């Protein structure tokens, strides 16, 4: 799939950055849990990612401390093998679009995965779409002025003023005009229960990508809890299946059991996504090794048999039963028994 698709869509979450030392959100060691413990919150740590954090000084101070810590982690982190694989897919002209929920900005630091902030309302659009913004920028909530994120201005409960607004107000005062007020700066990330400034543009990008007939999709390192992301995955999977492509779920956990995801995923790989580049490299080496070339003249190899079995997943119709990880195990088990028993059981 990774070597044949020409219009691949990838949707990623925090799981792809865990290998870089950045915690995910929802696991037992994720940000929601650690934030809850660090700040001794009664409820979930998710409350620190809600727009209500600006309602009082205490939560604002905690939010700033958390954001500065996350920014430091992101700045110190090195891109992972999986990030590099995504970059290579783009360089090879196989990647139609990368939709990321991550605010660490590791993806956009790589060649072929650049983005544009703010997201333009019209094409051409960048290769990477940041669904929830990113910690590389701070923005004025009033005038929209942007600059590189500066953690030193987000200290304790102080919400920094916008220099652009202040200068404009000074000019208006000099010429005798009424003040319009000074806006406040904040990290350019999208919190729960607030408007996404790139929302309309994201809708246009997804509509364009659906019309482009994507021929494959990877959903990696996300629990798919955010409604907007769930909708993108559902609609994109239908488009991929219409183009006879395959939708692959890669995660430590099973995909959501929600009815909307029935018949959505054709292949489920449970494990660390950082193993995928190594597996791909070994597979490519096996395709060109002298021993393999010689054995091909005599009989089909185990990898060929497994490949054929996995191909039967890719060609499955949407009406077939939702495939489980046990189906993948059947491929591995059946592949060693010979070609006659390599087909997946219906």
C-alpha positions as CSV (number, residue, x, y, z in Angstrom):
1,X,0.0,0.0,0.0
2,X,2.7,2.5,1.0
3,X,4.6,1.8,-2.2
4,X,1.6,1.8,-4.6
5,X,-0.7,4.5,-3.4
6,X,-0.5,7.9,-5.2
7,X,-3.1,9.8,-3.2
8,X,-2.6,8.7,0.3
9,X,-4.4,10.5,3.2
10,X,-2.9,10.2,6.7
11,X,-4.7,11.2,9.9
12,X,-2.4,11.3,13.0
13,X,-2.7,12.0,16.7
14,X,-0.4,12.3,19.7
15,X,0.6,8.7,19.5
16,X,3.1,9.3,16.7
17,X,5.1,11.8,19.0
18,X,5.3,9.6,22.0
19,X,8.6,8.1,20.6
20,X,10.0,11.7,20.5
21,X,9.4,12.1,24.3
22,X,6.1,14.0,24.0
23,X,3.3,12.4,26.1
24,X,0.0,11.5,24.5
25,X,-3.3,12.8,26.0
26,X,-5.5,10.0,27.1
27,X,-3.3,7.1,28.3
28,X,-2.6,6.3,32.0
29,X,0.7,8.3,31.6
30,X,-0.7,10.9,29.2
31,X,-1.1,14.6,29.7
32,X,-4.7,14.5,31.0
33,X,-3.5,12.3,33.9
34,X,-0.2,14.0,34.6
35,X,-1.8,17.5,34.5
36,X,-4.5,16.2,37.0
37,X,-1.8,15.0,39.4
38,X,0.6,17.9,39.0
39,X,-2.1,20.6,39.6
40,X,-4.2,18.4,42.0
41,X,-7.3,18.8,40.0
42,X,-10.5,17.2,41.2
43,X,-11.8,16.5,37.6
44,X,-10.0,15.4,34.5
45,X,-6.9,17.1,33.2
46,X,-8.9,17.7,30.0
47,X,-10.2,20.8,31.8
48,X,-6.8,22.4,31.3
49,X,-7.4,22.2,27.5
50,X,-10.8,23.9,27.7
51,X,-11.6,27.5,26.7
52,X,-12.8,28.1,30.3
53,X,-9.1,28.2,31.5
54,X,-9.2,32.0,31.0
55,X,-12.1,32.5,33.3
56,X,-10.1,32.9,36.5
57,X,-6.5,33.6,37.5
58,X,-5.8,30.1,39.0
59,X,-6.6,28.1,35.9
60,X,-4.9,30.7,33.6
61,X,-1.7,30.3,35.6
62,X,-1.9,26.5,35.4
63,X,-2.6,26.6,31.7
64,X,0.4,28.8,31.0
65,X,2.6,26.5,33.0
66,X,1.4,23.5,31.1
67,X,1.7,25.2,27.7
68,X,5.2,26.4,28.4
69,X,6.2,22.8,29.5
70,X,4.7,21.4,26.4
71,X,6.4,24.0,24.2
72,X,9.8,23.1,25.8
73,X,9.3,19.4,25.2
74,X,8.4,20.1,21.6
75,X,11.4,22.3,21.0
76,X,13.8,19.7,22.5
77,X,12.2,16.7,20.7
78,X,13.6,15.0,17.6
79,X,11.4,13.8,14.9
80,X,10.8,10.0,14.9
81,X,11.2,7.4,12.2
82,X,7.5,7.5,11.5
83,X,7.6,11.3,11.0
84,X,10.4,10.7,8.5
85,X,8.4,8.1,6.8
86,X,5.6,10.6,6.3
87,X,8.1,13.1,4.9
88,X,9.4,10.4,2.5
89,X,5.9,9.6,1.3
90,X,5.4,13.3,0.5
91,X,8.8,13.5,-1.3
92,X,7.8,10.4,-3.4
93,X,4.6,12.2,-4.4
94,X,2.4,9.6,-2.7
95,X,0.9,11.8,0.0
96,X,-2.2,13.7,-0.8
97,X,-2.7,15.2,2.6
98,X,-1.5,14.9,6.2
99,X,-4.1,15.8,8.8
100,X,-2.5,16.2,12.2
101,X,-4.1,16.8,15.6
102,X,-0.7,17.5,17.2
103,X,0.3,20.9,18.4
104,X,4.0,20.0,18.8
105,X,4.7,20.9,15.1
106,X,7.2,18.1,14.6
107,X,5.6,17.2,11.3
108,X,5.9,20.6,9.8
109,X,9.6,20.8,10.5
110,X,10.3,18.2,7.8
111,X,10.7,18.6,4.1
112,X,7.4,18.0,2.2
113,X,5.2,18.4,5.3
114,X,5.2,22.2,5.5
115,X,2.0,24.1,6.5
116,X,0.7,27.6,6.3
117,X,-0.6,29.7,9.2
118,X,-3.3,30.8,9.1
119,X,-4.6,28.2,6.6
120,X,-5.6,29.9,3.3
121,X,-9.3,29.9,2.3
122,X,-8.4,29.0,-1.3
123,X,-6.1,26.4,-3.0
124,X,-3.3,25.7,-3.2
125,X,-3.3,24.3,0.3
126,X,-0.2,23.1,2.2
127,X,0.6,19.4,2.5
128,X,0.0,19.4,6.3
129,X,-3.2,20.6,7.9
130,X,-3.0,21.4,11.6
131,X,-6.5,20.6,12.9
132,X,-5.9,22.1,16.3
133,X,-3.3,24.7,15.6
134,X,0.3,24.6,16.8
135,X,2.6,25.9,19.5
136,X,4.9,27.5,17.0
137,X,2.7,30.7,17.0
138,X,1.0,33.0,19.4
139,X,-1.9,35.2,18.3
140,X,-3.9,38.2,19.4
141,X,-7.5,37.2,20.2
142,X,-8.7,40.7,19.0
143,X,-6.8,41.8,15.9
144,X,-5.3,38.4,14.8
145,X,-1.7,39.6,14.9
146,X,0.7,36.6,15.0
147,X,4.3,36.0,16.1
148,X,6.5,33.2,17.0
149,X,5.5,31.7,20.4
150,X,7.4,33.3,23.3
151,X,7.0,31.4,26.5
152,X,8.5,34.2,28.6
153,X,5.4,36.4,28.1
154,X,3.0,33.6,29.4
155,X,4.0,33.7,33.1
156,X,1.7,32.8,35.9
157,X,-1.8,34.3,35.5
158,X,-0.7,37.3,33.4
159,X,-2.4,37.4,29.9
160,X,0.0,39.5,27.8
161,X,-1.2,42.5,25.8
162,X,-0.9,42.7,22.0
163,X,1.8,45.2,20.9
164,X,0.1,45.7,17.6
165,X,-3.2,46.7,19.3
166,X,-1.3,49.0,21.8
167,X,0.5,50.8,19.0
168,X,-2.8,51.3,17.0
169,X,-4.5,52.6,20.1
170,X,-1.7,55.1,20.7
171,X,-2.0,56.4,17.2
172,X,-5.7,56.8,17.5
173,X,-5.3,58.6,20.8
174,X,-2.8,61.1,19.1
175,X,-5.2,61.9,16.3
176,X,-8.1,62.3,18.8
177,X,-10.0,59.1,18.0
178,X,-11.7,56.8,20.5
179,X,-9.7,53.9,21.8
180,X,-10.7,50.4,20.5
181,X,-9.2,48.5,23.3
182,X,-6.1,46.3,23.5
183,X,-6.3,42.6,22.6
184,X,-4.6,39.8,24.6
185,X,-2.1,37.2,23.3
186,X,-2.6,33.5,23.6
187,X,-1.0,30.3,22.1
188,X,-2.4,29.6,18.6
189,X,-3.9,26.3,19.6
190,X,-7.6,25.3,19.5
191,X,-9.1,24.4,22.9
192,X,-12.2,22.5,23.6
193,X,-15.5,24.4,23.3
194,X,-14.1,27.3,21.2
195,X,-14.2,28.4,17.6
196,X,-11.5,27.1,15.3
197,X,-10.2,30.1,13.2
198,X,-9.1,27.6,10.5
199,X,-12.4,25.7,10.6
200,X,-13.9,27.0,7.3
201,X,-10.6,26.5,5.4
202,X,-10.2,22.9,6.8
203,X,-13.7,22.1,5.5
204,X,-12.7,23.3,2.0
205,X,-9.5,21.2,2.1
206,X,-11.4,18.0,3.1
207,X,-14.0,18.6,0.4
208,X,-11.2,19.0,-2.2
209,X,-9.4,15.9,-1.0
210,X,-12.6,13.8,-1.1
211,X,-13.1,14.8,-4.7
212,X,-9.5,13.9,-5.5
213,X,-10.4,10.2,-4.9
214,X,-7.8,9.2,-2.3
215,X,-6.6,5.6,-2.9
216,X,-5.5,4.8,0.7
217,X,-5.6,6.1,4.3
218,X,-3.6,5.6,7.5
219,X,-5.2,6.5,10.8
220,X,-2.3,6.5,13.3
221,X,-1.9,7.3,17.0
222,X,-5.3,8.8,17.7
223,X,-8.2,7.6,19.8
224,X,-10.7,9.5,17.5
225,X,-12.5,11.3,20.4
226,X,-12.8,14.7,18.7
227,X,-16.1,14.8,16.6
228,X,-14.6,16.8,13.7
229,X,-11.7,14.3,13.3
230,X,-14.1,11.4,13.5
231,X,-16.1,12.9,10.7
232,X,-13.0,13.4,8.5
233,X,-12.0,9.8,9.0
234,X,-15.5,8.4,8.2
235,X,-16.0,10.5,5.1
236,X,-12.5,9.9,3.8
237,X,-12.7,6.1,4.4
238,X,-15.8,6.0,2.2
239,X,-14.0,7.9,-0.6
240,X,-11.0,5.5,-0.3
241,X,-13.2,2.4,-0.5
242,X,-15.0,3.9,-3.5
243,X,-11.5,4.1,-5.2
244,X,-10.9,0.4,-4.2
245,X,-8.3,1.5,-1.7
246,X,-7.5,0.3,1.8
247,X,-7.9,2.0,5.2
248,X,-5.4,1.0,7.9
249,X,-5.7,1.6,11.6
250,X,-2.3,1.7,13.5
251,X,-2.5,2.1,17.3
252,X,-1.8,0.4,20.6
253,X,-5.5,0.2,21.1
254,X,-8.5,-1.1,19.0
255,X,-10.4,1.5,16.9
256,X,-13.6,3.0,18.4
257,X,-16.5,0.6,18.7
258,X,-18.9,3.3,17.5
259,X,-21.4,2.3,14.8
260,X,-20.1,5.0,12.5
261,X,-16.9,3.1,12.1
262,X,-18.4,-0.2,11.1
263,X,-16.7,-1.4,7.8
264,X,-14.4,1.6,8.1
265,X,-11.0,-0.1,8.7
266,X,-9.8,-2.9,6.4
267,X,-6.6,-3.7,8.3
268,X,-5.9,-3.2,12.1
269,X,-2.3,-3.2,13.3
270,X,-2.0,-3.0,17.1
271,X,1.4,-1.9,18.2
272,X,4.0,1.0,18.0
273,X,3.8,3.0,14.8
274,X,7.6,3.5,15.1
275,X,8.1,-0.1,14.0
276,X,6.4,0.5,10.6
277,X,9.5,2.1,8.9
278,X,11.7,-0.8,10.1
279,X,9.3,-3.4,8.9
280,X,9.0,-1.6,5.5
281,X,12.7,-1.5,5.2
282,X,13.1,-5.2,5.9
283,X,10.3,-6.0,3.4
284,X,12.0,-3.9,0.7
285,X,15.4,-5.6,1.4
286,X,13.7,-9.0,1.1
287,X,12.3,-8.0,-2.3
288,X,15.8,-7.4,-3.7
289,X,17.9,-10.0,-1.9
290,X,19.7,-12.6,-4.0
291,X,18.3,-15.5,-2.0
292,X,14.8,-14.3,-2.5
293,X,15.2,-13.9,-6.2
294,X,16.5,-17.5,-6.4
295,X,13.6,-18.8,-4.3
296,X,11.1,-16.9,-6.4
297,X,12.0,-19.2,-9.4
298,X,11.0,-22.2,-7.4
299,X,8.0,-21.3,-5.4
300,X,6.1,-18.4,-3.8
301,X,7.6,-17.2,-0.6
302,X,5.8,-16.7,2.7
303,X,5.9,-12.9,2.2
304,X,4.2,-13.3,-1.2
305,X,1.5,-15.5,0.4
306,X,0.9,-13.0,3.2
307,X,0.9,-10.2,0.7
308,X,-1.8,-12.0,-1.3
309,X,-3.8,-12.6,1.8
310,X,-3.6,-8.9,2.9
311,X,-4.5,-7.9,-0.7
312,X,-7.8,-9.8,-0.2
313,X,-8.5,-7.4,2.7
314,X,-7.8,-4.4,0.5
315,X,-10.3,-5.6,-2.1
316,X,-13.0,-6.4,0.5
317,X,-16.3,-4.6,-0.1
318,X,-17.7,-2.2,2.4
319,X,-20.5,-4.5,3.2
320,X,-18.2,-7.2,4.6
321,X,-17.8,-7.8,8.3
322,X,-15.5,-5.4,10.1
323,X,-12.0,-6.9,10.2
324,X,-10.3,-7.5,13.5
325,X,-6.7,-7.8,14.5
326,X,-7.3,-11.6,14.7
327,X,-7.6,-11.5,10.9
328,X,-4.1,-10.2,10.7
329,X,-2.9,-13.0,12.9
330,X,-4.7,-15.5,10.6
331,X,-2.6,-14.1,7.7
332,X,0.6,-14.7,9.6
333,X,-0.5,-18.2,10.7
334,X,-1.9,-19.3,7.4
335,X,0.9,-17.9,5.4
336,X,3.4,-20.5,6.7
337,X,1.1,-23.4,5.8
338,X,1.3,-22.8,2.0
339,X,-0.6,-21.0,-0.6
340,X,-3.7,-23.2,-0.5
341,X,-4.6,-22.1,2.9
342,X,-3.5,-18.4,2.6
343,X,-6.9,-17.0,2.0
344,X,-8.7,-15.2,4.9
345,X,-11.7,-16.9,6.3
346,X,-14.9,-15.1,5.5
